[in-house]
């Protein structure tokens, strides 16, 4: 219980506080199942409307006017109330509903919308909600979020280093960053939670949000992907294993990515067309169940980097992209963070080895990235800023480096 009470707020509380105080646009909060979206957002809402609640669903389907009384919008109030629409993406016409509601009542109410599906897939030309919302992608706990719950300084978005408690780092490594297993810290509970979460994703989210019918074969694909985190995907191999076409496997992997089972990274090239022709690398969103140490280490750091890249982008700090580097000679660096179109820093992940990778040095010279880090999981914390000044490849402890992200 001490752990739960010690972390009362999350980084996303500060994000929502800033948004609701500064913007009239709706706040879309997207993220994996059980990442804490509803719990966090309800802390900021005066009214809660849940699509899965039959009464609330009837009001939504009846149209915006039916919600006036439910949200007290017909009564004088000192400030605009905050309404939370939970799991609204399950409504087949959710975008049309929100457009009508926002256009009518934007001056009377502030709106938060949550969804497990990747609501950011709708950010494209012709979107009927364009200009009416800002998206915030929510991630599990990270090293930095156990230490900082504020928004970083826009003038210097990497945080100052701070030492994480050993028990907190060990809990992240062993149980993952999803709130319940991370805070409970019980191995039996974590195993049961992970199994149930995967089952719910397959049996509920896939059913509700996709047209996939062959659930048994999809389960086979999920099992295969569970053993291939931090590996380059070969779709032809997966297709043979699952006994479906390559195009079907591509669609299914894309669906599982949208439902946050994992994420895909493309190799980075200045010539974008070259990147699009290459097979991506696959990473699970939950590193806790990965058995192979090297794959777990790379996935652990990859999830932290994705959280930082998406968070910095969502907060308007710039255009950030996460990718990896690989050439025809099979030389590879695990990650590159690209800032406004230019490589910013490279990351090679090691469990223990502190001998600088020659490939890391090669790619820093080729990419002209200001920073190149060899991040070592088992290294002790060093109280020094990894980003103090640009320099050649440098061995840094994961406990230091990750504390400076989001």
JOCOR-V32190 format. One record per pair of residues at least 24 apart in sequence whose ideal C-beta (glycine too) atoms are under 10 Angstrom apart, sorted by the first residue. I is the first residue (numbers start at 1). GAP is how many residues later the second one is. D is the distance in Angstrom with one decimal. If there is no record, write none. Layout:
[[I;GAP;D] [I;GAP;D]]
This chain:
[[1;182;9.2] [3;143;9.6] [3;162;9.9] [3;164;8.2] [3;165;8.0] [3;168;7.8] [3;179;8.4] [3;180;5.2] [3;181;8.4] [3;182;7.0] [4;175;9.0] [4;179;5.1] [4;180;8.5] [5;178;9.9] [6;140;9.1] [6;159;9.6] [6;162;9.2] [6;177;9.4] [7;134;7.9] [7;138;8.4] [7;139;6.8] [7;142;8.0] [7;161;9.0] [7;172;8.8] [7;175;9.1] [7;176;7.3] [8;35;9.7] [8;141;8.7] [9;31;8.6] [9;34;8.1] [9;136;10.0] [9;140;5.0] [9;141;9.6] [10;25;10.0] [10;26;6.7] [10;29;8.8] [10;30;5.7] [10;33;9.2] [10;128;8.6] [10;131;7.8] [10;135;6.6] [10;139;6.1] [10;169;8.4] [11;29;9.5] [11;127;9.3] [11;128;9.1] [11;130;9.1] [11;131;8.6] [11;133;7.9] [11;134;4.9] [11;135;9.9] [11;137;7.0] [11;138;5.1] [11;139;7.5] [11;140;7.7] [11;141;9.5] [11;296;9.3] [11;300;7.8] [11;395;6.5] [12;24;7.8] [12;25;8.5] [12;28;5.2] [12;29;8.4] [12;31;9.7] [12;32;9.6] [12;124;6.9] [12;125;9.8] [12;126;5.7] [12;127;8.8] [12;133;8.8] [12;137;8.7] [12;299;9.1] [13;27;6.2] [13;28;9.5] [13;30;6.5] [13;31;7.4] [13;136;6.6] [13;137;9.6] [14;134;9.2] [14;135;6.0] [14;136;5.3] [14;137;5.1] [14;138;9.9] [15;25;9.2] [15;29;10.0] [15;119;9.8] [15;121;5.6] [15;123;8.9] [15;134;9.9] [15;135;9.8] [15;136;6.6] [15;296;8.1] [15;299;7.8] [15;300;7.1] [15;391;10.0] [16;24;7.2] [16;25;6.9] [16;27;8.1] [16;28;4.8] [16;29;9.4] [16;66;9.0] [16;94;10.0] [16;96;7.1] [16;120;7.6] [17;26;9.7] [17;27;7.2] [17;133;9.9] [17;134;8.9] [18;132;9.9] [18;133;6.2] [18;297;8.5] [19;25;9.0] [19;91;8.7] [19;93;8.5] [19;115;6.5] [19;117;7.4] [19;295;9.9] [19;296;9.6] [20;24;6.4] [20;25;9.7] [20;60;9.0] [20;62;6.3] [20;90;5.4] [20;91;9.7] [20;92;8.0] [21;89;9.5] [23;87;8.6] [23;110;9.4] [23;111;6.4] [24;56;8.9] [24;78;9.1] [24;82;5.9] [24;83;7.7] [24;86;7.6] [24;87;9.5] [24;108;9.2] [25;77;8.5] [25;81;8.5] [25;85;9.3] [25;86;8.6] [25;104;9.5] [25;106;7.6] [25;107;5.9] [25;108;5.2] [25;109;5.2] [25;110;9.9] [26;57;9.6] [26;59;8.9] [26;72;6.9] [26;75;9.1] [26;76;6.1] [26;80;8.5] [26;83;9.8] [26;84;8.0] [26;85;4.2] [26;86;7.2] [26;87;5.9] [26;103;7.9] [26;106;6.0] [26;107;4.0] [26;108;7.6] [26;109;9.6] [27;55;9.2] [27;57;9.4] [27;83;8.0] [27;84;7.2] [27;85;4.7] [27;86;7.2] [27;87;9.2] [27;106;7.0] [27;107;6.1] [27;108;8.3] [27;109;6.3] [28;57;9.9] [28;60;9.7] [28;61;9.4] [28;70;9.3] [28;83;9.2] [28;84;8.1] [28;85;5.1] [28;86;7.9] [28;87;7.4] [28;91;5.2] [28;92;7.8] [28;94;9.0] [28;95;9.3] [28;101;8.6] [28;104;9.7] [28;105;4.9] [28;106;7.0] [28;107;4.6] [28;108;6.8] [28;109;9.1] [28;286;9.8] [29;55;9.2] [29;57;9.7] [29;83;6.4] [29;84;7.1] [29;85;4.8] [29;86;7.7] [29;90;8.4] [29;105;10.0] [29;106;8.1] [29;107;5.2] [29;108;8.1] [29;109;5.7] [30;59;8.7] [30;83;9.0] [30;84;7.6] [30;85;5.7] [30;86;7.9] [30;87;7.5] [30;88;5.8] [30;89;4.3] [30;90;5.9] [30;91;9.3] [30;105;6.3] [30;106;7.4] [30;107;5.3] [30;108;6.8] [30;228;10.0] [30;230;8.8] [30;280;9.7] [30;284;9.7] [31;83;8.1] [31;84;8.4] [31;85;7.2] [31;86;9.9] [31;87;8.9] [31;88;9.3] [31;105;8.6] [31;106;6.1] [31;107;3.4] [31;108;6.6] [31;109;8.6] [31;229;6.9] [31;254;9.6] [31;279;9.9] [32;84;6.7] [32;86;9.6] [32;105;9.8] [32;106;8.0] [32;107;8.0] [32;108;7.5] [32;146;7.7] [32;165;8.6] [32;169;8.7] [32;173;9.9] [32;227;7.9] [32;228;3.5] [32;229;8.2] [32;230;10.0] [32;253;5.7] [32;254;8.2] [33;83;4.8] [33;84;9.7] [33;145;9.1] [33;164;6.3] [33;165;9.8] [33;167;6.5] [33;168;6.2] [33;171;8.6] [33;172;6.7] [33;226;7.9] [33;227;7.0] [33;228;9.6] [33;252;9.9] [34;82;8.7] [34;106;9.2] [34;144;5.8] [34;145;7.5] [34;146;6.7] [34;147;9.3] [34;159;8.1] [34;162;9.3] [34;163;6.0] [34;166;8.5] [34;167;9.8] [34;252;10.0] [35;81;8.5] [35;102;9.8] [35;103;5.3] [35;104;6.7] [35;105;5.7] [35;106;9.2] [35;142;8.6] [35;143;6.2] [35;144;7.3] [35;225;7.9] [35;250;8.8] [36;102;6.9] [36;103;9.6] [36;104;8.0] [36;105;8.6] [36;141;10.0] [36;142;7.9] [36;143;4.7] [36;144;8.8] [37;47;9.8] [37;49;8.0] [37;50;9.3] [37;75;9.5] [37;77;4.5] [37;78;8.0] [37;79;7.7] [37;99;9.7] [37;101;5.5] [38;46;8.1] [38;48;5.6] [38;49;8.3] [38;76;6.1] [38;78;10.0] [39;140;7.5] [40;72;9.7] [40;74;9.0] [40;98;7.4] [40;139;9.3] [41;41;9.1] [41;43;5.2] [41;44;9.6] [41;45;7.5] [41;71;5.1] [41;72;8.9] [41;73;5.6] [41;95;9.9] [41;97;9.1] [42;42;6.3] [42;44;8.3] [42;70;9.2] [42;72;9.5] [43;41;9.8] [44;38;5.9] [44;40;7.6] [44;66;8.9] [44;68;6.6] [45;36;8.5] [45;37;4.9] [45;38;6.6] [45;39;3.6] [45;40;9.4] [45;41;9.2] [45;65;9.0] [45;66;9.5] [45;67;6.2] [46;25;8.1] [46;26;8.1] [46;31;9.0] [46;33;9.5] [46;34;9.2] [46;35;4.1] [46;36;5.1] [46;37;7.1] [46;38;8.5] [46;63;8.9] [46;64;8.9] [47;24;4.9] [47;25;7.4] [47;26;9.4] [47;34;6.2] [47;35;7.3] [47;36;4.7] [47;37;6.9] [47;38;9.5] [47;62;8.4] [48;34;9.8] [48;35;8.0] [48;36;5.1] [48;37;8.7] [48;38;6.7] [48;64;9.7] [49;34;6.4] [49;35;6.7] [49;36;5.1] [49;37;6.9] [49;38;9.8] [49;39;8.0] [49;62;9.9] [49;64;9.9] [50;34;8.6] [50;35;8.1] [50;36;4.5] [50;37;6.4] [50;38;8.8] [50;64;9.6] [51;34;7.4] [51;35;6.6] [51;36;4.6] [51;37;5.2] [51;38;8.2] [51;39;5.2] [51;40;5.8] [51;43;8.2] [51;63;9.9] [51;64;9.4] [52;34;7.6] [52;35;5.6] [52;38;7.6] [52;156;10.0] [53;33;8.7] [53;34;9.5] [56;29;8.8] [56;30;8.7] [56;31;10.0] [56;32;9.8] [57;30;10.0] [57;31;9.9] [57;33;9.1] [57;34;8.0] [60;25;7.9] [60;28;7.5] [60;31;6.4] [60;33;9.7] [60;34;8.6] [60;37;6.4] [60;41;9.2] [61;30;7.8] [61;32;9.0] [61;36;8.6] [63;34;7.9] [63;37;7.5] [63;38;8.8] [64;33;7.2] [64;34;9.2] [64;35;9.9] [64;36;5.4] [64;37;4.3] [64;38;9.0] [64;39;9.2] [64;40;5.8] [64;41;7.0] [65;35;9.6] [65;36;9.6] [65;39;8.5] [65;40;9.9] [67;30;9.8] [67;34;7.2] [67;38;8.5] [67;42;9.2] [68;36;9.5] [68;37;8.0] [68;40;9.1] [68;41;9.7] [71;30;9.9] [71;34;8.3] [71;37;8.7] [71;38;6.3] [71;40;9.9] [72;36;9.9] [72;37;9.3] [73;31;9.6] [73;32;6.1] [73;35;5.1] [73;36;6.0] [74;34;9.4] [77;31;8.7] [77;32;9.6] [79;31;9.0] [80;25;9.3] [80;26;9.2] [80;27;7.5] [80;28;6.0] [80;29;5.5] [80;30;5.3] [80;31;9.8] [81;27;8.1] [81;28;5.7] [81;29;7.2] [81;30;10.0] [82;27;7.3] [82;28;4.6] [82;29;7.6] [82;30;6.5] [83;25;9.9] [83;26;5.3] [83;27;7.2] [83;28;5.5] [83;29;7.3] [83;30;9.3] [84;26;9.8] [84;27;8.0] [84;28;4.7] [84;29;7.8] [84;30;7.1] [85;26;6.9] [85;27;7.2] [85;28;4.8] [85;29;7.3] [85;30;9.1] [86;26;8.8] [86;27;8.2] [86;28;5.1] [86;29;8.4] [87;26;9.4] [87;27;6.7] [87;28;6.3] [87;29;7.2] [87;30;9.2] [87;121;9.2] [88;25;5.5] [88;26;7.6] [88;27;6.6] [88;31;9.2] [89;24;8.0] [89;25;8.5] [89;26;3.8] [89;27;7.7] [89;28;5.1] [89;29;9.3] [89;30;6.0] [89;33;9.0] [89;119;9.2] [89;120;7.5] [90;25;8.0] [90;26;9.1] [90;27;8.3] [90;115;9.7] [90;118;5.7] [90;119;7.2] [94;25;9.3] [94;28;9.6] [94;35;9.6] [95;24;9.8] [95;27;6.8] [95;32;7.7] [95;33;5.4] [95;34;5.6] [95;37;9.8] [96;32;6.9] [96;33;9.4] [98;30;8.8] [98;31;6.3] [98;34;7.5] [98;35;7.9] [99;28;9.8] [99;29;5.1] [99;30;5.9] [99;31;9.9] [99;33;6.9] [100;28;9.9] [102;27;7.9] [102;30;5.3] [102;31;8.1] [103;29;7.9] [106;26;8.0] [112;24;9.5] [114;24;8.6] [115;94;9.3] [116;84;9.9] [116;85;8.7] [116;88;9.4] [116;89;6.3] [116;92;9.3] [116;93;8.1] [116;142;9.7] [116;143;7.0] [116;144;7.1] [117;88;7.4] [117;91;8.7] [117;92;5.2] [117;93;9.2] [117;138;9.7] [117;141;6.1] [117;142;6.4] [117;143;8.4] [118;91;9.8] [118;139;7.7] [118;140;4.4] [118;141;7.6] [118;142;7.1] [118;145;9.9] [119;139;9.7] [120;138;9.4] [120;190;8.9] [120;194;9.1] [121;133;9.8] [121;137;6.3] [134;180;7.4] [134;181;9.4] [134;182;8.6] [135;175;9.3] [135;178;9.3] [135;179;6.1] [136;174;8.9] [136;175;8.2] [136;178;5.0] [136;179;8.3] [137;123;9.6] [137;169;9.0] [137;170;8.3] [137;172;9.8] [137;173;4.6] [137;174;7.4] [137;176;8.5] [137;177;6.0] [138;122;9.9] [138;169;9.1] [138;172;9.3] [138;173;9.3] [138;176;9.6] [139;38;7.4] [139;39;9.7] [139;121;9.5] [139;146;8.4] [139;164;7.3] [139;165;8.7] [139;167;7.2] [139;168;3.9] [139;169;9.1] [139;171;7.3] [139;172;7.5] [139;267;8.1] [140;32;8.8] [140;36;6.5] [140;37;3.0] [140;38;4.8] [140;39;7.3] [140;41;9.4] [140;42;7.2] [140;145;7.7] [140;146;7.6] [140;147;9.6] [140;148;9.8] [140;163;7.4] [140;164;9.8] [140;167;7.9] [141;27;8.9] [141;30;9.0] [141;31;6.7] [141;34;9.9] [141;35;8.5] [141;36;3.9] [141;37;7.6] [141;38;6.7] [141;41;5.2] [141;42;8.4] [141;166;9.5] [142;30;7.5] [142;35;6.0] [142;158;9.7] [142;161;7.6] [142;162;5.1] [142;163;9.7] [142;164;9.9] [142;165;5.5] [142;166;8.1] [142;169;9.6] [142;260;6.7] [142;261;9.2] [142;263;6.8] [142;264;6.7] [143;25;8.1] [143;26;6.7] [143;29;6.6] [143;30;9.8] [143;34;9.0] [143;157;9.4] [143;158;9.9] [143;161;6.7] [143;255;7.6] [143;256;6.9] [143;257;9.4] [143;258;8.7] [143;259;3.8] [143;260;5.3] [143;261;9.1] [143;262;7.5] [143;263;9.8] [144;160;7.7] [144;163;8.4] [144;164;7.9] [144;167;9.7] [144;257;9.9] [144;258;6.3] [144;259;5.5] [144;260;6.9] [144;261;4.9] [144;262;5.5] [145;27;9.7] [145;32;8.0] [145;159;9.7] [145;162;8.2] [145;166;9.8] [145;258;10.0] [145;260;9.1] [145;261;6.9] [146;25;8.9] [146;26;7.4] [146;31;9.1] [146;36;8.8] [146;257;8.8] [147;255;9.6] [147;256;5.8] [147;257;9.7] [148;255;8.3] [148;256;9.6] [148;257;9.7] [148;258;8.3] [151;160;9.3] [151;164;6.6] [151;166;9.7] [151;255;9.3] [152;156;9.8] [152;159;9.0] [152;160;8.3] [152;163;8.2] [152;165;8.0] [152;252;9.3] [152;253;9.3] [152;254;7.3] [153;164;9.9] [154;158;9.8] [154;161;7.9] [154;162;8.0] [154;163;6.0] [154;164;9.6] [155;162;9.9] [156;231;8.3] [157;151;8.6] [157;154;9.2] [157;155;5.7] [157;158;8.2] [157;160;5.0] [157;161;8.1] [157;163;9.4] [157;182;9.4] [157;230;9.6] [157;247;9.5] [157;248;9.3] [157;249;8.6] [158;150;8.7] [158;154;9.5] [158;187;9.4] [158;213;9.8] [158;227;8.1] [158;228;7.8] [158;229;4.8] [158;230;10.0] [158;243;9.7] [158;245;9.9] [158;246;4.7] [158;247;7.2] [158;248;9.4] [159;149;9.9] [159;226;9.5] [159;228;9.5] [159;244;6.9] [159;245;4.9] [159;246;7.3] [159;247;8.0] [160;223;9.7] [160;225;6.6] [160;227;9.6] [160;243;8.5] [160;244;7.2] [161;220;8.0] [161;221;7.9] [161;222;6.1] [161;223;6.6] [161;224;5.8] [161;225;7.1] [161;226;9.3] [161;227;9.7] [161;235;9.6] [161;236;9.5] [161;238;8.9] [161;239;5.1] [161;240;8.3] [161;241;9.7] [161;242;5.3] [161;243;5.6] [162;219;9.0] [162;221;8.5] [162;237;9.6] [162;238;8.9] [162;241;5.0] [162;242;8.3] [163;217;9.8] [163;218;4.9] [163;219;9.4] [163;220;6.9] [163;236;7.1] [163;237;8.3] [163;240;7.4] [164;217;7.3] [164;234;9.8] [164;235;5.8] [164;236;9.4] [164;238;8.2] [164;239;6.1] [166;215;9.3] [166;233;9.1] [169;208;9.6] [169;212;8.9] [169;229;8.4] [169;230;6.1] [169;233;8.9] [169;234;9.7] [171;117;9.9] [172;115;8.9] [172;116;8.7] [172;128;7.9] [172;132;9.4] [172;230;9.2] [173;114;8.0] [173;115;8.0] [173;123;8.1] [173;124;9.2] [173;127;6.8] [173;204;7.9] [173;225;9.4] [174;113;10.0] [174;114;6.7] [175;111;9.6] [175;113;5.5] [175;114;10.0] [176;108;9.7] [176;109;8.9] [176;110;4.9] [176;111;6.1] [176;112;3.4] [176;113;7.9] [176;114;9.8] [176;124;9.1] [176;127;8.9] [177;108;9.3] [177;109;8.0] [177;110;8.3] [177;111;8.4] [177;123;9.2] [177;126;7.3] [177;127;8.8] [177;130;8.7] [178;107;8.9] [178;108;6.6] [178;110;8.2] [181;105;8.8] [181;107;6.9] [182;106;8.9] [187;101;9.9] [190;96;9.9] [190;98;6.4] [190;99;8.5] [191;97;9.2] [191;98;8.0] [193;93;9.7] [193;95;9.4] [194;92;6.7] [194;94;6.7] [194;95;5.4] [195;94;9.1] [197;64;9.5] [197;89;7.8] [198;24;6.7] [198;25;9.5] [198;28;8.4] [198;63;7.7] [198;88;9.0] [198;91;9.2] [201;55;8.2] [201;58;5.9] [201;59;8.1] [201;60;6.2] [202;54;9.3] [202;57;9.3] [202;59;9.1] [205;50;9.4] [205;51;9.7] [205;53;9.5] [205;54;5.1] [205;55;9.0] [205;56;9.3] [206;46;9.4] [206;49;7.3] [206;50;8.5] [206;53;7.1] [206;55;10.0] [208;51;10.0] [209;46;8.2] [209;49;8.0] [209;50;6.9] [210;41;9.0] [210;42;8.8] [210;44;9.9] [210;45;5.1] [210;46;9.4] [210;48;8.4] [210;49;7.9] [211;40;9.5] [211;44;9.1] [212;36;9.2] [212;39;8.2] [212;40;6.7] [212;43;6.4] [212;44;9.7] [214;28;9.0] [214;29;9.8] [214;30;7.4] [214;34;8.5] [214;38;8.9] [216;26;9.9] [217;24;9.9] [217;25;5.3] [217;26;6.8] [217;27;6.0] [217;31;8.7] [217;32;9.8] [217;35;8.5] [218;24;8.1] [218;26;9.2] [218;30;9.8] [218;34;6.0] [218;37;8.5] [218;38;8.1] [220;24;9.3] [221;27;9.4] [221;28;6.9] [221;31;5.7] [221;32;7.5] [221;35;7.6] [221;40;9.9] [222;30;9.1] [222;34;7.0] [222;39;6.8] [222;40;9.5] [224;25;9.7] [224;58;10.0] [225;27;9.5] [225;28;7.5] [225;31;7.1] [225;36;7.2] [225;37;6.4] [225;57;6.2] [225;58;9.8] [225;59;7.4] [226;35;8.9] [226;36;9.1] [226;58;6.9] [226;60;9.8] [226;63;7.2] [226;64;8.1] [226;65;9.7] [227;57;9.8] [227;63;8.6] [227;64;8.4] [227;65;8.3] [227;68;8.6] [228;34;9.3] [228;53;9.3] [228;54;5.8] [228;55;9.5] [228;56;8.8] [228;67;8.3] [229;33;7.0] [229;52;9.0] [229;53;6.5] [229;54;5.4] [229;55;4.3] [229;56;9.4] [229;57;9.4] [229;58;7.3] [229;60;9.3] [229;61;5.5] [229;63;8.6] [229;66;5.2] [229;67;7.8] [229;69;7.8] [229;70;4.7] [229;71;10.0] [229;73;8.6] [229;74;9.9] [230;35;9.7] [230;51;6.8] [230;52;7.8] [230;53;6.1] [230;54;8.6] [230;57;9.3] [230;60;8.2] [230;62;8.6] [230;64;7.4] [230;65;4.4] [230;66;8.2] [230;67;8.4] [230;68;4.0] [230;69;5.3] [230;70;9.6] [230;71;9.6] [230;72;7.0] [230;94;9.8] [230;104;7.9] [230;119;8.6] [231;48;10.0] [231;50;6.6] [231;51;6.4] [231;52;9.1] [231;61;10.0] [231;64;7.3] [231;67;9.4] [232;33;9.5] [232;35;9.0] [232;46;8.5] [232;47;5.3] [232;48;7.3] [232;49;5.2] [232;50;7.8] [232;92;9.0] [232;94;8.0] [232;100;9.0] [233;31;7.5] [233;46;5.5] [233;47;5.9] [233;48;7.0] [233;49;4.9] [234;45;6.2] [235;44;7.0] [235;45;9.6] [236;43;9.6] [238;44;9.6] [253;27;8.8] [253;29;7.4] [256;26;9.4] [256;29;9.9] [257;25;8.6] [257;26;9.8] [257;28;9.3] [259;26;9.7] [260;24;10.0] [260;25;5.3] [260;26;9.4] [261;24;6.4] [261;25;8.6] [262;24;8.8] [262;37;8.9] [262;40;10.0] [262;41;9.7] [263;39;8.1] [263;40;8.4] [263;43;6.1] [263;47;9.8] [263;59;8.7] [265;37;7.4] [265;40;9.5] [265;41;8.5] [265;56;9.5] [265;57;6.2] [265;58;5.7] [265;59;5.4] [265;69;9.4] [265;70;7.7] [265;71;9.5] [266;55;9.0] [266;56;9.4] [266;57;5.6] [266;58;7.9] [267;56;6.2] [267;57;5.7] [267;58;6.4] [267;59;4.8] [267;60;8.7] [267;65;8.5] [267;66;9.9] [267;69;9.0] [268;53;7.4] [268;54;9.0] [268;55;3.6] [268;56;7.0] [268;57;6.1] [268;58;9.1] [268;65;9.7] [268;67;9.5] [268;68;5.2] [268;69;9.6] [268;70;6.2] [268;75;7.3] [268;99;8.4] [269;54;8.8] [269;56;8.9] [269;57;9.6] [269;58;9.5] [270;71;8.9] [270;72;9.5] [270;73;9.5] [270;97;9.1] [275;48;7.4] [278;46;9.7] [278;48;7.3] [279;47;9.8] [280;43;9.4] [280;44;8.9] [281;42;9.2] [281;43;5.8] [281;45;8.8] [281;51;9.3] [281;53;8.8] [281;54;9.6] [283;39;9.8] [293;58;5.3] [293;59;9.1] [293;84;8.5] [293;85;9.9] [294;55;8.1] [294;56;8.4] [294;57;6.2] [294;83;9.8] [296;53;10.0] [296;55;8.6] [296;81;8.7] [297;37;9.5] [297;52;5.2] [297;53;7.2] [297;54;5.0] [297;55;9.4] [297;78;8.5] [297;79;9.0] [297;80;4.9] [297;81;9.0] [297;101;8.1] [298;26;9.8] [298;36;5.6] [298;37;8.4] [298;49;9.4] [298;50;9.3] [298;51;4.7] [298;52;9.3] [298;53;9.4] [298;77;9.6] [298;79;9.6] [299;50;9.0] [300;49;8.0] [300;75;9.6] [300;77;7.2] [300;98;7.8] [300;102;8.6] [301;33;7.4] [301;34;7.2] [301;46;6.5] [301;47;9.5] [301;48;4.8] [301;49;9.9] [301;72;9.7] [301;74;5.7] [301;76;7.9] [301;97;6.7] [301;100;8.3] [301;101;7.2] [301;104;9.8] [302;32;7.5] [302;33;6.5] [302;45;8.8] [302;47;8.0] [304;31;10.0] [304;43;9.7] [304;71;9.4] [304;94;8.6] [304;97;8.8] [304;98;5.1] [304;99;10.0] [304;101;5.7] [304;102;8.2] [305;29;9.3] [305;30;5.7] [305;31;9.6] [305;32;6.4] [305;40;9.6] [305;42;6.8] [305;44;9.8] [305;70;9.7] [305;96;9.9] [305;97;8.9] [305;100;7.2] [305;101;9.7] [306;29;9.4] [306;31;10.0] [307;95;9.9] [307;98;7.1] [307;99;5.5] [308;29;7.7] [308;94;9.0] [308;96;9.0] [308;97;4.0] [308;98;4.5] [309;26;9.6] [309;28;6.2] [309;29;8.6] [309;30;9.1] [309;35;9.9] [309;96;9.1] [309;97;8.9] [310;96;8.7] [311;94;8.4] [311;95;4.3] [312;25;9.2] [312;27;8.4] [312;93;9.0] [312;94;7.1] [313;26;9.9] [314;92;10.0] [315;91;8.9] [318;26;9.3] [320;24;8.1] [322;25;9.6] [325;34;8.5] [325;35;9.4] [325;37;9.5] [325;38;5.2] [325;41;8.5] [325;42;7.4] [325;44;9.7] [326;33;9.9] [326;37;9.7] [327;32;9.5] [327;35;9.4] [327;36;8.8] [327;39;8.9] [329;30;9.8] [330;29;9.8] [331;26;9.8] [331;27;9.0] [331;28;4.9] [331;29;9.9] [331;31;6.7] [331;32;7.5] [331;35;9.8] [332;25;9.8] [332;27;6.8] [332;31;8.8] [333;24;7.7] [333;26;6.0] [333;27;5.8] [333;29;8.7] [333;30;4.9] [333;31;8.7] [333;34;9.0] [333;36;9.7] [333;39;8.2] [333;41;9.8] [334;26;9.2] [334;40;9.7] [334;41;8.7] [335;38;9.3] [335;40;9.1] [336;27;7.8] [336;28;9.9] [336;31;7.0] [336;33;7.0] [336;36;9.5] [337;32;8.5] [337;34;8.9] [337;68;9.8] [338;29;9.3] [338;31;9.0] [339;30;9.6] [339;31;9.6] [342;25;8.6] [342;26;7.8] [342;27;8.0] [342;28;9.2] [343;24;4.2] [343;25;6.9] [343;26;3.9] [343;27;8.4] [343;28;9.3] [343;29;9.5] [344;25;6.2] [344;26;6.7] [344;27;6.9] [344;43;9.6] [345;24;5.8] [345;25;6.9] [345;26;3.7] [345;27;6.7] [345;28;6.3] [345;41;8.7] [345;42;7.9] [345;45;9.3] [345;56;9.7] [346;24;9.8] [346;25;7.2] [346;26;4.3] [346;27;6.9] [346;28;9.2] [346;47;8.0] [347;24;9.0] [347;25;8.0] [347;26;5.3] [347;27;8.0] [347;28;5.7] [347;49;9.3] [347;54;8.0] [348;24;7.9] [348;25;7.4] [348;26;4.9] [348;27;7.1] [348;28;9.7] [348;45;8.2] [348;47;9.7] [349;24;9.2] [349;25;8.0] [349;26;5.2] [349;27;8.2] [349;28;7.3] [349;49;8.0] [350;24;6.1] [350;25;7.1] [350;26;5.1] [350;27;7.2] [350;28;8.7] [350;29;8.9] [350;45;8.5] [350;48;9.3] [351;25;7.4] [351;26;5.2] [351;27;6.1] [351;28;9.8] [351;47;9.6] [352;24;6.6] [352;25;7.5] [352;26;4.9] [352;27;8.0] [353;25;9.6] [353;42;9.2] [354;24;9.4] [354;25;6.9] [354;41;5.0] [354;42;9.9] [354;43;9.7] [355;40;8.4] [356;36;8.7] [356;37;5.1] [356;38;8.0] [356;39;6.4] [357;36;7.3] [357;38;9.7] [358;35;9.1] [359;34;9.7] [360;32;9.3] [360;33;4.8] [360;34;9.4] [360;35;10.0] [361;31;6.8] [361;32;5.0] [362;31;9.6] [363;30;9.3] [364;26;9.9] [364;27;9.7] [364;28;6.8] [364;29;6.0] [365;27;8.9] [365;28;9.8] [371;25;9.7] [373;25;9.7] [373;27;9.8] [373;28;6.0] [374;27;9.7] [375;24;9.7] [375;25;9.0] [375;26;5.2] [375;27;7.8] [376;24;9.8] [376;25;9.0] [377;25;9.7]]
